[in-house]
Structure formats: structure tokens, C-alpha cells
């Protein structure tokens, strides 16, 4: 099993935090933004964006209102 050094872990954590902050900012700017658009604007894969969105929803930071195609995102806190 490979262990991450403290520096490597911190870099990873910082990268994830920056991505999450960027996703939230992009949602604030455009609540109807799609996963594909988020991926293009952040440079993260669509799967990566979907994972981040799930985590943000699980932490009650964002909510999806309406349908997948016609709905929008809301920042909860």
C-alpha cells in the first residue's frame, strides 16, 4: 500500500478544495450550468465533476431543483 506524504496529501486536498470553490462560484454565476460546462471550465472530467457535485450535495452545500434538463442549482449555504 502506498502512503501519501504530508506534502502530497496537502497538495491533493488543496486541489480538491480549489475545484469545489470554483464549482460553487460557477453555479452562483449560472445556476443552470451543466456538468459538461463545469468540466470544460474547471478542466476536470465529467465523472470528476459528478463526484464533486455529489459530495457538495451530501454536505448540503448545494441542491438541484427541478429536472436534470430543465432544473437549476441552488447554493444552500
Secondary structure, 3 states (H helix, E strand, C coil): CCCCCHHHHHHHHHHHHHHHHHHHHHHHHCCCCCHHHHHHHHCCCHHHHHHHHHHHHHCCCEEEECCCCCCEEEECC
